[in-house]
């Protein structure tokens, strides 16, 4: 009697600070593993922009099998966007977050260039108590996040058990969500919040004139009537 050898094994996939175990097989295409990970995290917007990365920042080739790609049992893989450009619960904003956000946007943009920051907080909470300023290229008409920074930040989120709650960036004049903003959010989960601050954030530290949107189940962004539909004081 021949006993079948169990070849399946588990890997951990991390997305926006949350890790989930995924069972894979050596001959399974990496592309299938990627699709299973996307489904596990219920990502609906722009899933084609996501890839699996190792912790050293190298992408796992999707055209190879798990075995050929060198994926090992219990290896930690990062599910994240290839690039970054441009739940429906209220976020509870710590007292100093808004002031720190405007200060960072102004210091970086200098009233001439767009800038971006990310609001973070504990993964199991709606609290926002951190402001992350990514390494990025900037110009008067846009910004692009450094790819290596994204990989390092994804690992930091997993270790610290924190997640990105919202993305905030500036525009030169009026606040709106451009086609680039629609296409390149750093997080593509339903309910994610995106905020655009007008006039390079040189005005009063307030969200009154900001564009505030929430990602919907169909992958589109819904503009909210005001910031109070997304953010309240902690």
C-alpha positions as CSV (number, residue, x, y, z in Angstrom):
1,X,0.0,0.0,0.0
2,X,1.4,3.4,-1.0
3,X,0.8,6.4,1.2
4,X,0.2,9.7,-0.6
5,X,2.7,12.4,0.4
6,X,1.0,15.7,1.4
7,X,2.8,18.4,-0.6
8,X,0.6,21.4,0.3
9,X,2.0,23.9,2.7
10,X,1.1,27.3,4.2
11,X,2.5,30.8,3.4
12,X,1.5,34.0,5.1
13,X,0.3,36.9,2.9
14,X,0.4,40.4,4.3
15,X,-1.8,43.2,3.0
16,X,-2.1,46.6,4.7
17,X,-0.7,45.4,8.0
18,X,-2.9,42.3,8.2
19,X,-1.5,38.7,7.7
20,X,-3.5,35.7,6.5
21,X,-2.4,32.1,6.0
22,X,-2.8,30.7,2.5
23,X,-2.4,27.1,1.5
24,X,-0.4,26.5,-1.7
25,X,0.9,23.6,-3.7
26,X,4.4,23.3,-5.3
27,X,3.1,23.0,-8.9
28,X,0.4,25.7,-8.5
29,X,1.0,28.8,-10.7
30,X,1.9,31.9,-8.7
31,X,-0.8,33.7,-10.7
32,X,-3.4,31.5,-9.0
33,X,-1.9,32.1,-5.6
34,X,-2.1,35.8,-6.3
35,X,-5.8,35.6,-7.2
36,X,-6.5,33.5,-4.1
37,X,-4.8,36.2,-2.0
38,X,-6.8,39.0,-3.6
39,X,-10.0,37.1,-3.0
40,X,-9.1,36.4,0.6
41,X,-8.6,40.1,1.3
42,X,-11.8,40.9,-0.7
43,X,-10.0,43.5,-2.9
44,X,-12.3,44.8,-5.6
45,X,-10.7,47.8,-7.1
46,X,-7.8,47.5,-9.6
47,X,-6.7,44.0,-8.5
48,X,-4.6,43.8,-11.7
49,X,-2.3,46.3,-10.1
50,X,-1.4,44.0,-7.2
51,X,1.5,41.6,-7.1
52,X,3.2,39.3,-4.5
53,X,6.5,40.5,-3.2
54,X,9.2,39.0,-1.0
55,X,10.4,40.9,2.0
56,X,13.5,42.1,0.1
57,X,11.3,43.9,-2.3
58,X,11.6,41.6,-5.3
59,X,8.4,40.6,-7.1
60,X,7.4,36.9,-7.2
61,X,7.2,36.0,-10.9
62,X,3.6,35.2,-11.8
63,X,4.4,33.1,-14.8
64,X,6.2,30.4,-12.7
65,X,5.0,27.7,-10.4
66,X,5.3,28.0,-6.6
67,X,8.2,25.6,-6.6
68,X,10.0,27.3,-9.5
69,X,9.5,30.7,-7.9
70,X,11.3,29.4,-4.8
71,X,8.4,30.0,-2.4
72,X,9.1,28.1,0.9
73,X,6.7,26.9,3.6
74,X,5.8,29.6,6.1
75,X,7.4,32.3,3.9
76,X,5.9,35.8,4.4
77,X,4.8,37.4,1.2
78,X,3.6,41.0,0.7
79,X,0.5,41.7,-1.4
80,X,0.9,45.2,-2.5
81,X,0.6,47.6,-5.5
82,X,3.3,47.5,-8.2
83,X,3.4,51.3,-8.0
84,X,1.5,54.0,-6.1
85,X,0.6,57.3,-7.9
86,X,-1.4,60.1,-7.5
87,X,-15.4,49.3,5.8
88,X,-17.7,52.2,6.1
89,X,-16.9,53.0,9.6
90,X,-16.0,56.5,10.7
91,X,-12.3,57.1,11.5
92,X,-11.5,58.6,14.9
93,X,-8.8,61.2,14.4
94,X,-6.4,61.8,17.3
95,X,-6.0,65.5,18.2
96,X,-2.6,66.2,16.7
97,X,-3.0,64.3,13.4
98,X,-4.6,67.1,11.3
99,X,-2.0,69.7,12.4
100,X,0.8,67.3,11.7
101,X,-0.7,66.4,8.3
102,X,-0.9,70.0,7.2
103,X,2.6,70.8,8.5
104,X,4.1,67.9,6.6
105,X,2.2,68.7,3.3
106,X,3.4,72.4,3.5
107,X,7.0,71.6,4.4
108,X,7.3,69.1,1.6
109,X,5.3,70.9,-1.1
110,X,6.5,74.5,-0.3
111,X,3.4,75.8,-2.0
112,X,4.7,74.6,-5.3
113,X,4.4,70.8,-5.5
114,X,1.9,68.1,-4.6
115,X,2.7,65.9,-1.6
116,X,1.1,62.9,0.0
117,X,0.8,61.4,3.5
118,X,-0.9,58.3,4.9
119,X,-3.0,58.1,8.1
120,X,-2.3,55.0,10.1
121,X,-3.6,53.3,13.3
122,X,-3.9,49.9,15.0
123,X,-5.2,47.3,12.5
124,X,-8.1,46.3,14.8
125,X,-9.3,49.8,15.5
126,X,-10.8,52.8,13.8
127,X,-8.3,55.1,15.6
128,X,-6.0,57.2,13.5
129,X,-3.0,58.2,15.5
130,X,-0.1,58.3,13.0
131,X,1.0,60.3,9.9
132,X,3.4,58.6,7.5
133,X,5.2,60.8,5.0
134,X,6.4,58.5,2.1
135,X,9.5,58.9,0.0
136,X,8.2,60.3,-3.3
137,X,9.0,62.3,-6.4
138,X,6.9,65.4,-6.6
139,X,5.9,68.2,-9.1
140,X,3.2,70.9,-9.4
141,X,1.0,68.3,-11.2
142,X,1.5,65.0,-9.3
143,X,3.6,62.7,-7.2
144,X,4.9,59.1,-7.3
145,X,5.7,57.0,-4.3
146,X,9.1,55.3,-4.2
147,X,8.7,51.6,-4.8
148,X,11.3,50.5,-2.2
149,X,9.7,52.6,0.4
150,X,6.3,50.8,-0.2
151,X,7.9,47.4,0.4
152,X,9.6,48.5,3.6
153,X,6.4,50.2,4.9
154,X,4.3,47.1,4.2
155,X,6.7,45.1,6.4
156,X,6.6,47.7,9.1
157,X,2.8,47.6,9.1
158,X,2.8,43.9,9.5
159,X,5.3,43.9,12.4
160,X,3.6,46.8,14.3
161,X,0.1,45.4,13.6
162,X,-1.0,48.8,12.1
163,X,-2.8,49.6,8.9
164,X,-3.3,52.5,6.5
165,X,-6.7,54.2,7.3
166,X,-6.6,56.9,4.6
167,X,-4.5,58.5,2.0
168,X,-4.2,62.3,1.8
169,X,-2.6,64.4,-0.9
170,X,-2.6,68.0,-2.2
171,X,-3.7,69.7,-5.4
172,X,-2.5,73.1,-6.7
173,X,-6.0,74.6,-6.9
174,X,-9.4,73.0,-6.3
175,X,-9.7,69.6,-4.6
176,X,-10.9,66.7,-6.8
177,X,-10.1,63.1,-7.5
178,X,-8.3,62.8,-10.8
179,X,-8.2,59.7,-13.0
180,X,-4.7,59.0,-11.6
181,X,-6.0,59.2,-8.1
182,X,-8.8,56.8,-8.9
183,X,-6.5,54.3,-10.4
184,X,-3.6,54.3,-7.9
185,X,-4.8,54.1,-4.3
186,X,-2.3,52.5,-1.9
187,X,-5.1,50.4,-0.5
188,X,-7.9,49.0,-2.6
189,X,-10.3,47.7,0.1
190,X,-13.9,48.6,0.2
191,X,-14.5,51.6,2.5
192,X,-10.9,53.1,2.1
193,X,-10.8,56.9,2.5
194,X,-9.1,59.3,0.1
195,X,-8.7,63.0,0.9
196,X,-7.5,65.7,-1.4
197,X,-6.5,69.1,0.1
198,X,-6.7,72.2,-2.2
199,X,-4.0,74.9,-2.7
200,X,-1.1,72.8,-1.7
201,X,-2.5,72.8,1.9
202,X,-1.4,76.4,2.5
203,X,-4.7,77.4,4.0
204,X,-6.3,76.8,7.4
205,X,-5.6,73.3,8.8
206,X,-9.1,72.1,8.0
207,X,-10.9,69.5,5.9
208,X,-13.8,71.9,5.1
209,X,-12.7,72.5,1.5
210,X,-11.2,69.1,1.0
211,X,-12.5,66.4,-1.4
212,X,-13.3,63.3,0.7
213,X,-14.2,60.0,-1.0
214,X,-14.9,56.4,0.0
215,X,-14.1,53.4,-2.2
216,X,-17.3,51.5,-3.1
217,X,-18.0,47.8,-3.8
218,X,-18.0,48.4,-7.5
219,X,-14.5,49.9,-7.5
220,X,-15.7,53.5,-7.9
221,X,-15.1,56.4,-5.5
222,X,-18.1,58.1,-3.9
223,X,-17.5,61.7,-2.9
224,X,-18.9,62.4,0.5
225,X,-20.9,65.5,1.3
226,X,-18.4,66.5,4.0
227,X,-15.5,65.2,6.0
228,X,-17.7,64.4,9.0
229,X,-19.1,61.5,7.1
230,X,-15.6,59.9,7.2
231,X,-13.7,61.4,10.2
232,X,-14.6,62.4,13.7
233,X,-12.5,63.5,16.6
234,X,-11.1,60.8,18.9
